[in-house]
Amino acid sequence: MPDEFWKLLLLYISANMLSSLPWALPFGDKEIKTMRRSYTEILGWYDRFELTIPKWYKKY
């Protein structure tokens, strides 16, 4: 895959992360916890944004 693909994917995922918590607020604690777990997982994929290509892809 071209490097530009990975950079763009990271941008979209990051933008989604930023908007997901405000989205979850009206739905209560359950959705807020779900978004926080998702943040943790995504940060792990990208080694806290030190990587451009996620770890789950590099396994293959």
C-alpha positions in Angstrom: 0.0 0.0 0.0 1.2 3.5 -0.7 2.4 5.6 2.2 -0.2 8.3 1.4 -3.0 5.7 2.0 -1.8 5.1 5.6 -1.4 8.8 6.3 -4.9 9.5 5.1 -6.3 6.6 7.0 -4.7 7.8 10.2 -6.1 11.3 9.6 -9.6 9.9 9.2 -9.3 7.7 12.3 -7.9 10.6 14.3 -10.7 12.9 13.2 -13.3 10.3 14.1 -11.7 9.9 17.6 -12.0 13.6 18.2 -15.6 13.7 17.4 -16.7 10.4 19.0 -16.6 11.5 22.6 -18.8 14.6 22.2 -21.2 12.4 20.2 -21.3 9.8 23.0 -22.1 12.3 25.8 -25.8 12.5 25.3 -26.1 8.7 25.2 -24.7 8.2 28.7 -21.9 6.4 30.5 -22.1 3.2 28.6 -21.3 4.9 25.2 -18.7 7.1 26.8 -16.9 4.0 28.2 -17.2 2.4 24.8 -15.5 5.4 23.1 -12.7 5.5 25.7 -12.0 1.8 25.2 -11.9 2.5 21.4 -9.4 5.3 22.0 -7.1 3.0 24.0 -7.3 0.3 21.3 -6.5 2.8 18.5 -3.7 4.4 20.4 -2.2 0.9 20.7 -2.6 0.2 16.9 -0.5 3.3 16.2 1.8 3.2 19.2 0.4 6.5 20.5 0.7 8.0 17.0 4.4 7.1 16.6 3.5 4.8 13.7 1.8 5.6 10.4 1.0 2.0 9.6 -1.1 0.3 12.3 0.3 -2.7 14.2 -2.6 -4.9 13.2 -1.6 -4.5 9.5 2.1 -5.2 10.1 1.3 -8.6 11.5 0.3 -9.7 8.0 
